[in-house]
Amino acid sequence: MSTSVCLFAIARIPVGIFKHTLSISKALLSDLVSEKERPLVIGHFNAASSVGFILAPVVGGYFTELESGFYLTSFICSFIFILNAGLVWMLPWSEEHTDSDENEQTTSNSKVTAKANYDLQVRSLANGTMKYDTPLQSLWIPVVSVLKRIKSIACSDLWDIFLVRLLMSVAVMLYYSNFVLAVEERFGVKPKLTGYLISYSSTVGALAGFLLGPITRLYQHNSYALLLHSTVLTCVLIMLYSTALSIWAVILSSTFLAFSTTVGRTCITDLELTLGGNQASGTLIRVGQSVTSVGRIIAPLLSGIAQEFSPCGPPSLGVGLALVAILIMLMNTPRYCSGRNAKLKSE
């Protein structure tokens, strides 16, 4: 409904603040399922999201070609968000959560304590017993608390995991940054066929989400080993694409790259939540998403510079960043292996 560019830009502000339903849903799922089930559940969740990414470009492209298609598309998106809000409101939420898995007994006490502390804070706010001197202080103190928590997470032992997330995010974004133009320039493929190839890759990524259950069982729920192997596979596939001599090599690399990135994205989220310990899962997920957002800012700049030298420049730079991520993971393997062994002994 904007009548000027200024209103259009202002309208983007609340959208940018409140649209992060995927991250909130992941945080909720991480609290509702056990640690062993978490990679499978998040994998299915990512697969469902991938289906949306497959359908949305087709549907959106059709509506956009109609008269006043942009407005129609925007109102449809608004209606979908309102529909989602109604579905969430109707869900049978329960304050009590019982866990029948005996393996979760070792962590039940800490969960109950954390929930009791949280419920106490909520009741204090609801009853007005937690008072602030001024309304500004009531807004400022929670913000400072969140910022301190984010700082503690960034400066904790998780720094290398977040760095790996940043490097791999930039590497994959460099691969996709000039994909359409590079394939057209190198192999003469039209953008329409390239669009079909991208949709095909998204479909493979969605299917890969449903295979995470058997894969994690094969790796005995070792998210670190699975993340390391998927990172190596991603690096090799980006290298194959950057040196491809035919379009069939590009199709091959795109097929398995969609698989490896889906597995890697799920594993690094699960690893962050596992290593985070008592830290809030919601904060961990949001920090991870913020790291990815930083990658979205850096990748276009690096892609533009690398593309000045060659169409293969961006993916080649992505290979270098992926190698750095692999090196960081290999250097920290003893720490993760020792932590996993200690955890298995406690179970």
Secondary structure by P-SEA (a helix, b strand, c coil): ccccaaaaaaaacccccccaaaaaaaaaaaaaccccaaaaaaaaaaaaaaaaaaaaaaaaaaaaaccaaaaaaaaaaaaaaaaaaaaaaacccccbbbbcccccccaaaaaaaaaaaaaaaaaaaaacccccccaaaaaaaaaaaaaaaaaaaaaccaaaaaaaaaaaaaaaaaaacaaaaaaaaaccccaaaaaaaaaaaaaaaaaaaaaaaaaaaaaccaaaaaaaaaaaaaaaaaaaaaacccaaaaaaaaaaaaaaaaaaaaaaaaaaaaacccccaaaaaaaaaaaaaaaaaaaaaaaaaaaaaccaaaaaaaaaaaaaaaaaaaaaaaaaaaaaaaaaaac
